[in-house]
Amino acid sequence: MKRLIEDVEGKGLVSLIGQRVTFFCMNYIYTGKLIGVNESDVLLTDAAIVYETGSFSDADWEDAQGLPNNLYIRTSSIETYMVLK
């Protein structure tokens, strides 16, 4: 069965604003509170780079290094995203 994702206002990344979101990108995993979204970038505050995940069922990352400033991620580098931890 074929299932399509509809382009619905207020869904996708926009619906996750204010939540802690994890982004799996081309080279790294980033996590943080999503505070902004536009056509080319997403903006995270309280951001970290995840170097070791550990078990995805654990409450915390094995090794996540906090970043000193807000983080912009180019949407073209995002492979997948979700509210995970």
Buried (B, 14 or more C-beta within 10 A) or exposed (E): EEEEEEEEEEEEBEEBBEEBBBBBBEEEBBBBBBBEBEEEEBBBEEBBBBEEBEEEEEEEBEEBEEBEEBBEBEBEEBEEBEEBB
